[in-house]
Amino acid sequence: METIQKAGYEMHALLAMLKYVKIKSLAVAEPARGRGVGAALLKRCAQVYWQLDFMLLYGGFEIERALGPYYARQGFTVLEPGETTDIGYVLTGRPIGLGAGPGEQLFFRWKRS
């Protein structure tokens, strides 16, 4: 699993230093699926947020949708249900874990430093 350290970032004392953005939804009309529209949207989304100096893109999907392989093909790490990833530490020195809610899976990608 990729963590903040494996992505090439040092741990920060303040979570506020971590700039991250959630992809709330991605939808492609049924007749347009399989033509690369979703992949192009995700690629452009990443380009825009990397230019704005965000470090992490993430989102989630309902487990029943079985979209893990799709997001993995787009370069995202997909967590198993209930799994979390390390996104840094707060002032207390305790790690912060990012994960999906009940019935969901999380996908994420770090900007390469």
Secondary structure, DSSP 8 states (H G I E B T S, - for coil): ---TTTTT----S-GGG--EEEE------GGGTTSSHHHHHHHHHHHHHHHTT--EEEEEEEGGG--HHHHHHTT-EE--TT-EEEEEE-TTS-EEEEE--TTEEEEEEE---
